[in-house]
Amino acid sequence: MGPRSALVSWEPVSKESLSGEFKGYKIQTWTRESGEKKYREIIMVPDTTQALVTSFKPHAENFARILAFNGAYEGPPSNVIRFSTPEGLPGPID
């Protein structure tokens, strides 16, 4: 979609697999440069199955995964998706 954005979508978790009060989904993103341990997290409401994520790093190899969560625990993460973002427009010259 752009140097910093991508539309991320997922299948909803089945009601039968939920324990506790379902709070929503977490989208975790990181770059090869930052590493998986330094992920950024976006919280989504329970009835959402897609999001326009605008925090990706331009001209980089980006990674993302989704997981469901309740008040106490996180569910197992999805498979990790990997994609490269295009170069962004140059910034102002100082």
N, C-alpha and C positions, 0 to 999 in steps of 0.2 A: 504494500500500500504506500510505503514511503520510507525514508531513511530511519525514522524513529517509531513507526507504527505498523501494526499487523492485526488482522482480525483473527482472534483465537476462538475456537468453538469446541464443544465437547458434548457427549451424550450424558443425560442426567443419570445420577445414581438411582438404582431401583429402590423403591420404598422398603422392600423386604430386607435389603442389606443394611439399612440404617439402624443405629442404636443411639438412644438418647435423643435430645432435641437437635435436629438438623439445623445448623446455623448458616450453611452456604458452602461456597467453594473458595479455594485459594489458588491464585495463579502465581507461580514462582518463576522468575526469569533471572538469567545471568548470562555472562559472556565467557568465552574461552579465556579471555584475559583476566577477568575477575575471579573465575573459578566457582564451582557449584556451592561451596560453603558460604559465599557472599551473595546469595540470591536476594532479589527484591521481591516483595510479596504484595499482591493486590487482592483484596477481599471482595467477593461477589455475593449477592443475596441468593437464597436458595432456589428461586424460580428462574434463574438466569442460566443460559447454556451457550452464551457467546459474549465476547467483550472486545472492544477496540482498545488494544493496549498501545499506549503512546510513549512508553518509557524505554524502548529498545535503543541500543547504541548504534549509531550510523556506521556504515562501512566496517562491520564486525560480524563474527560468527556468534549468533545468539542462540540461547536454549530456553525452553519453557516446559513446564509440566503443570498439571491440575490435580488438586486433591480436594475431597470433601472433608468437612469438619463439623464437630458438634461442640458443646460447651467445654468438654474435657479432652477430647482426642482428635487427631487427624486420621483420616482414612489412608489407605495405601495410595501412593502417587500414580498418576498415569504414566505411560511411556513418555520419555523425553522426546520433544521435537527439536530439531536443529535446523536453523536457516540463517542465511546471510542477508544483511540489510545493505541497500545501496549507499553510496556516498551522499552526504547531505550537501546543501549549498554552503559555500564558504562564508565565514563570519566576517564582521567588519575588521579592517586593518587599523591597528592603533598607531 
